[in-house]
Amino acid sequence: MSTLLTTLFSQSAPLILLALAVFGIVIFAVSMLLLTAFRSSTRRLDQAVPVTTFMSTIATAWALALGFAAADVWSIRAQAEQAASEERSTIARLAGIAGPDALDVPAMIEGLIAYKAAVRDVEWGANANRDPALEVDRALQQIRIGMIEFAQAGASAPLVAKMAQDFDELQDARNKRLALGGNSISQYKWYLVLFLTFLSMVAIAAVHAERPPAARNALAVFAVAAVVSLWILALHAIPYAGAARIGFEEIQFPISRP
């Protein structure tokens, strides 16, 4: 199911930046309003203003949450690239075994070509690897039937076993790709980062309550840093969608009709 964050992170880079910039402007304005309210409601600011270490505590929590989110993003992206590479390698092995210059199994070659087209147009293209496609399942069944017919024709057991192993690895790589594409965002972790971003700005405003110009400058610098950091992570949050997605053309499956 598509969530708000999934929809946002699937957009182009300028749109993601615009959305995060709006978020930064809003929390900047809210923090300034809270600063004004704090100053107007407190007579002795020297007694009410938190010590500087209070801001450091909140900022450290924000940095840790951002770091955990970043670690997830880069880890999932690396796994997505590996899954795509494994799928490509497996198809190359199957195509090499079933090709006309090897065992010559036309049914398997046609199934692999159909698999490539269905993945490119439907699973990878239309679905961004979030949902399995029936067309890909049909292509897998076509490959399976070709293997069965080859085995029934009297092929040697070791060759059939190797083809079956490669076919299993192909399905495993596809399942891994779909799992990473469909569940790459830990939305509550992102909500925590966004909340701590806002809380950090409130802390900055509170610590600088005695010096409004300094508070404004500090809030502006932190807002820019937070927005840019979140934007860079958001670009890579979904491995197979968005502006920095892993495109099908980058791992083009090595199979075509002779």
N, C-alpha and C positions, 0 to 999 in steps of 0.2 A: 504494500500500500504506500502510495506516495505521501510524504509528509511535507510540511511547510519548508523545512530546511532542505530536503531533497529537491523540491521544486526550485528553490532559490539557487542552490549550488549547481543546478543543471543549466543555468542561464549563461549568457556570454559574460566575459570578464568586465566590460563596462557596467552592465546591469548589476552584477554582484557588488562592484565597487560603489555604485550609486546607492544601493540598499544599505550597505554598511556605513556609508557616509551619512545617510539620513539617520541611522541609528546613533552614530557618533554625535551628530548635531543635537539630536533630541536629548541624549543623556548629558551633554554639555550644558544645554539650556536648563534642564531640570536641576543639575548640580549648582548652577549659578542662582537659580531661584531658591534652592535650599540654603545656600550661603546667605542670601539676602534675608530670608526668614530667620535664620539662626542669629544674624547680627541684630535684627530688630527685636527679637524676643529675649535677648540676653543683655543684661546691663554690664556685667563684669566679664568681658571676653577673656581676660587673663586667667580667670578661674574656670571657664567653660571650655576653652579650646583644648582638644586632645593633644597629647605630647606627640612628637614627630615619629616615635617608634610605633605608634598606633597605625599610621599610614603605611609604614614598612611591613607590618603584619598582614594587612589586607592586600598590599601589592604583591607580597610573596605568595600568598594563596592564589592570586590571579595568575602569577607567572607559572606556578606549579600546574594549575589547571590547564593553562595554555600549552605547557610543555607536554602534558599527558595527551592532550588532543592532537598535538603535532606528531607525537610518537605513533599514535594510532593511524594518522593519515599516511605517513611515510611507510609504515609497516604494511598497511593494506595495499598501498600502491605497488610496493615491491612484490607482494604476493600475487597481485593481479597481473603484473608483467611476467612473473614466473609461470602462472597458470596459462597465459596466452602462449608463451614460448613452449611449454610442454605440449600444448595442443598442436601447435605447428609441427613440432618434432615428431609427434606420433603420426600425424597425417603424412608427413614425408616418408616415414618408414612403411606405412601401409601402402602408399602409392608406389614406393619402390618395389615392394614385394609383388603387388598385383599388376604392375605395369606390363606392357606388351613385350618388353625386353627381358622380363623375368618370368613370373609364373603365368602371366597373361590371363587375368580374371576380369573380363569386361564388366561384369555385374558389380564388382567391388569398386572399380574405377568410376562407373556411373554414379554409384552411391556416394563416393567421396566428393565428386563434382557437385552433386545435389546438396550435400552437407555444407560445402563451402558457400554455395550460393544462398542457402537458407540462413546460415549464420551471418553472412555479410548483409543481407537485405532485411532480415527480420530480427533475429536475436540481438545482433550487434548494432544494426542500424535503427530499426523502429523501436525496439525495446530497451536499448542501451544496456543489454545484458542483465536486466532486472527480472525478466520472466522467461521461462522456457517457451520455445515455439514448437507447435505441432509439426511444422514442416521439417524441422531438424530431427525430430523423433522418427518421422517417416524415412528420412535419409539414413538414419542409423539402422533402421530395420532393413532397408535395402542392402546396406553393407553386410549386415548379419546374414541375410538370406544368401548373398553371394558367397560368404564364407562357408555356409552349410552346404551349398551346392558343390563348392570346390572340394570339401571334405568327402562328400558322398561320391565324388568322381574317382576316389582312390588316392587322394594326396597322402603324402607321408605324414605320420603323426607329429614329428617334431615341427614341420612347417606349419601345420594347422595350429599347434599349441602356441607357436610364436605369433601367428596372426591373431589368435584369440587374446593373447596377452597384450598386444599392441591395441587391440580394439577396446579392451577393458581400460587401458590407460587413457585412451581417447575419451571415453565416457567420464572417467574420473576427472580429467582436466576440464571438460566441459562443465561438469557439476561444480567444480571449484570456481570456475569463472563466473557462473551464475550466482553462486553463493556470495562471492565478493561483490558482484555488481548489485545484488539486491539488498545487501545488509551491510553496506560500507560505512554508514553514518550512525554513530552513537549519539542520538539526538539529545539525551539528557546530559551528556558530558558537554555538548555544545551549549545547552541552556545554562549550565553551571558557569562556563566561561563568560557568556554574555552577562549573566547576573553579577559575577565578580568584577567584570569590567565597569559596570555601573557603580557597584559598591566602592571600587577603588577611587572613582572620580568623586564620589560623595566624601570619602575619607580625605582626599586631597583638598576639597573645598573646606572641610571642617578644620583641618590643620592650619590652613591659610586664612582663617576667618578674620584675623586681625589685619590682614593685608590683602584687600580685594584685588588690586591689580596683579599681585603675585599669584593669587589663586587663579585668576583668569588665564594668565600665561601658562601656569603649570597644567591646568585643565586642557588647554589647547594643545600643548605638546603631547600630553598623555593620550588625548583623543586621537590625534594623528597617528601616533605609534600603534595604538590598539587597532584602529581601523585598517591600517596597512598590514599589520601582522595577521589579523583575521582574514583579510582579503587573500593574502598569499596562501593561507591554509585552505580557504574555501575553494580556491581554484583547483586544488588537488584532492578535495575531500571525496569526490566520487570518481573512481578510477576510469570508468568507461563512459562518462558523460561530462558535460561542462566544457569550459574553455581549454583546460589542460588535460583533456581525456586521452586515453590510450586508443588511438584509432585503429580500425581494422587494417588499413593500408600499411601500418607499421609492422604487422606480423603476417602479412599476406600468406595464406596457406599455399604451399607449393604443389598445387594440383590443377591441371587443366586438361581439357579434351584434346587428344593428339590430332 
